Amino acid sequence: MTDERDFCEARFDRDGVTTWELRSIDEILGMDPRPTLRCPQCHGQFRAHKAGTTGQRAHFEHRKGHAGCPLKPGTFNGTPSRHPEALD
């Protein structure tokens, strides 16, 4: 099962041009080295985690929490906003 939380934006620099491309957790975990990652909603920096040994599935996580991100339902304050340390 996949949902919006199974994707991130990855930064790629090609020929002097920076682009942000939507990528899945499986794609990111297969990259070496991994590109810089950001949340597709608030643009806060993400990190990727592989599946755990206790049943936790592979997922993305914000490096620093942000109450304005709807992808964090447990801490979302109800008003979407840009991360204070957003990556552009």
Buried (B, 14 or more C-beta within 10 A) or exposed (E): EEEEBBBBBBBEEEEEEEEBEEBBBEBBBEEEEEBBBBBBBBBBBBEBBEEEEEEEEBBBEBBEEBEBBBBBEEEBEEEEBEBEEBBE
